[in-house]
């Protein structure tokens, strides 16, 4: 993971801000995280039943996805370029085996922990370039070598088909922020042998509307409609390996 984005989190102040401000109680990010927790725990129970999987959380950050699945996995492994992030993860109670990975070079090897497995990738794909995305998905392919190995869950927190896109003005030839379409995510996954089996949206509104009670009520209503995930700002994709 070799971008300015990942370099930011080599700084302890940036890590503290991420954990305590970005994810402050009732913040936009924390509310989405709560919805994702409910979804992921239900997903794991449905997919794995009584056979608890191993979790490999790539770009684990402060271990939010790991904490989400506490009690539902038999073993968890977190991988990140930032030792500071993983130290904070352990400090706030994330229980896992921590693996610091290089920012570039060969694809990291998943810890040999057996199957079935769930690989999670949150807040990564949107913020890095295509080469880093490919490296991350190559890691997932190593962790899930076949269709019956388990499942992959990746997050896109900037869907290009959402209302967020309306603010994507160009300035001096560059967008204000990154975007990924559903098609781009599907193409990336297919390139590494994965097919999307489920897609779920978690917010129809942008952070600027989070404080508006009318917008939040509308968001809650629209999210229940079939097909609304196509227009959600924040989306999770569940995928399974189908070819090498």
C-alpha positions in Angstrom: 0.0 0.0 0.0 2.1 2.9 -1.2 0.2 6.1 -1.4 0.1 9.4 0.5 -3.1 8.1 2.1 -1.3 5.2 3.8 1.7 7.4 4.7 -0.6 9.6 6.8 -1.2 6.8 9.2 2.4 6.5 10.2 1.7 9.5 12.4 0.2 8.8 15.9 -1.8 12.1 15.8 -3.5 11.1 12.6 -4.3 7.7 14.1 -5.8 9.3 17.1 -7.9 11.6 15.0 -9.1 8.7 12.9 -10.2 6.6 15.8 -11.6 9.4 18.1 -12.9 12.0 15.7 -13.8 10.3 12.4 -15.4 7.5 14.4 -16.7 9.6 17.3 -20.1 8.4 18.6 -23.0 9.3 16.3 -20.7 10.5 13.6 -21.4 9.7 10.0 -18.7 7.1 9.9 -19.7 5.4 13.2 -23.3 5.2 12.2 -22.4 3.4 8.9 -20.0 1.2 10.9 -22.9 0.1 13.2 -25.0 -0.9 10.2 -22.1 -2.8 8.7 -21.6 -4.6 12.0 -25.1 -5.9 12.0 -24.8 -7.0 8.4 -21.4 -8.7 8.8 -22.4 -10.6 11.9 -25.5 -11.9 10.2 -23.5 -12.7 7.0 -21.0 -14.8 8.9 -23.6 -16.7 10.8 -25.5 -17.4 7.6 -22.4 -18.4 5.5 -20.4 -20.4 8.1 -23.0 -21.7 10.6 -21.3 -23.5 13.5 -17.9 -23.7 11.7 -16.2 -20.5 12.8 -14.0 -19.0 10.1 -10.5 -17.5 10.3 -10.6 -13.7 9.5 -7.9 -12.0 7.5 -8.4 -8.2 7.7 -6.2 -6.5 5.1 -5.4 -2.8 5.7 -6.9 -3.5 9.2 -6.2 0.0 10.5 -7.5 0.2 14.1 -9.2 -3.1 13.9 -12.8 -2.0 13.4 -13.7 -5.0 11.2 -11.9 -7.3 13.6 -13.9 -6.0 16.5 -17.1 -6.4 14.5 -16.5 -10.2 14.3 -15.3 -10.8 17.8 -16.8 -14.1 19.0 -17.7 -15.3 15.5 -14.2 -16.2 14.2 -11.9 -18.8 15.6 -8.8 -16.7 14.8 -8.2 -13.2 13.5 -5.2 -11.8 11.6 -4.8 -8.1 10.9 -2.4 -6.8 8.2 -1.3 -3.2 7.8 1.6 -1.0 6.7 1.2 1.1 9.8 2.6 -0.1 13.1 0.9 2.9 14.8 -2.5 1.8 13.5 -2.1 -1.8 14.8 -0.8 -0.5 18.2 -4.0 1.6 18.5 -6.1 -1.5 17.4 -4.7 -3.5 20.2 -5.1 -0.6 22.6 -8.8 -0.2 21.9 -9.4 -3.9 22.4 -9.2 -5.5 18.9 -8.1 -9.1 19.4 -5.9 -10.5 16.6 -2.5 -11.5 15.5 -0.9 -8.4 13.9 1.2 -8.5 10.8 3.0 -5.4 9.5 3.3 -5.6 5.7 5.6 -3.8 3.3 4.2 -0.8 1.4 5.1 -2.4 -1.9 7.0 -5.4 -3.3 5.7 -9.0 -3.5 2.2 -9.8 -2.5 2.1 -10.5 1.3 1.3 -14.0 2.3 -1.7 -14.7 4.5 -0.9 -16.3 7.8 -1.3 -20.1 7.5 -4.5 -20.5 9.5 -6.6 -22.9 7.5 -10.2 -22.7 6.1 -12.9 -21.6 6.0 -11.9 -18.0 6.0 -13.3 -14.5 5.6 -11.2 -11.8 4.1 -12.2 -8.2 4.9 -11.0 -4.9 3.3 -12.5 -1.7 4.5 -11.7 1.9 3.5 -8.9 0.8 1.2 -9.9 0.4 -2.4 -11.2 4.0 -2.9 -8.0 5.7 -1.5 -5.3 3.9 -3.4 -4.2 3.5 -7.0 -4.9 0.5 -9.3 -1.6 -1.2 -8.6 -2.3 -1.2 -4.8 -5.8 -2.5 -5.4 -4.4 -5.3 -7.5 -1.9 -6.2 -4.8 -4.7 -6.2 -2.1 -6.9 -8.5 -4.3 -4.0 -10.8 -5.0 -3.6 -11.2 -1.3 -7.3 -12.1 -1.0 -6.8 -14.6 -3.8 -4.0 -16.3 -1.9 -6.2 -16.4 1.3 -9.2 -17.8 -0.7 -7.8 -20.1 -3.3 -11.1 -21.8 -4.2 -14.9 -21.2 -4.1 -15.2 -23.3 -0.9 -12.4 -21.5 0.9 -14.7 -18.8 2.2 -15.8 -15.3 1.3 -14.3 -11.8 0.6 -16.0 -8.6 1.8 -14.7 -5.3 0.4 -16.0 -1.8 1.0 -16.4 1.1 -1.5 -17.1 4.3 0.5 -17.3 6.4 -2.6 -19.7 4.9 -5.1 -19.6 6.8 -8.4 -23.3 6.2 -8.9 -24.4 7.9 -5.7 -25.5 11.5 -4.8 -21.9 12.0 -3.8 -21.0 12.1 -7.4 -22.8 15.4 -7.9 -20.1 17.1 -5.8 -17.3 15.7 -7.9 -16.3 18.9 -9.6 -13.0 19.1 -11.4 -10.4 21.6 -10.2 -7.3 22.1 -12.5 -8.0 18.8 -14.1 -8.4 16.8 -10.9 -11.4 15.6 -9.0 -12.0 16.8 -5.4 -12.2 13.2 -4.3 -11.9 9.6 -5.5 -14.8 7.5 -6.8 -15.3 3.9 -7.8 -18.2 2.6 -9.8 -19.8 -0.8 -9.2 -18.5 -1.8 -12.6 -14.9 -0.9 -11.6 -15.2 -3.0 -8.4 -16.7 -5.9 -10.3 -13.9 -5.7 -12.9 -11.2 -5.6 -10.2 -12.7 -8.6 -8.5 -13.1 -10.6 -11.7 -9.4 -9.9 -12.6 -8.4 -11.8 -9.5 -10.9 -14.7 -9.8 -13.8 -13.4 -7.7 -17.5 -12.9 -8.5 -19.8 -10.6 -6.5 -22.6 -12.7 -4.8 -24.2 -9.9 -2.8 -24.1 -6.1 -2.7 -25.5 -4.0 0.2 -25.7 -0.2 0.6 -25.3 1.5 4.0 -25.9 5.2 3.4 -27.7 7.2 0.7 -26.5 10.6 2.0 -23.1 12.3 2.3 -21.4 13.4 5.5 -22.6 17.0 4.9 -26.2 15.9 5.3 -25.6 13.7 8.4 -26.7 16.5 10.7 -30.0 17.0 8.9 -32.8 15.0 10.6 -35.0 15.1 7.5 -32.1 13.8 5.4 -31.4 11.0 7.9 -35.0 9.9 8.0 -35.1 9.9 4.2 -31.9 7.9 4.1 -33.3 5.3 6.5 -36.5 4.9 4.3 -34.8 4.7 1.0 -32.2 2.2 2.1 -35.0 -0.3 2.7 -36.1 -0.1 -1.0 -35.1 -3.0 -3.4 -32.2 -1.9 -5.6 -31.3 1.2 -3.5 -27.8 -0.2 -3.1 -27.1 0.9 -6.7 -27.2 4.5 -5.6 -25.8 4.2 -2.1 -22.7 6.2 -1.2 -21.2 3.4 1.0 -21.4 -0.1 -0.3 -20.2 -3.6 0.7 -19.6 -6.3 -1.8 -19.5 -9.9 -0.8 -17.6 -12.1 -3.3 -16.5 -15.7 -3.8 -13.6 -17.1 -5.7 -14.6 -18.8 -9.0 -11.4 -19.1 -11.0 -7.7 -18.8 -10.6 
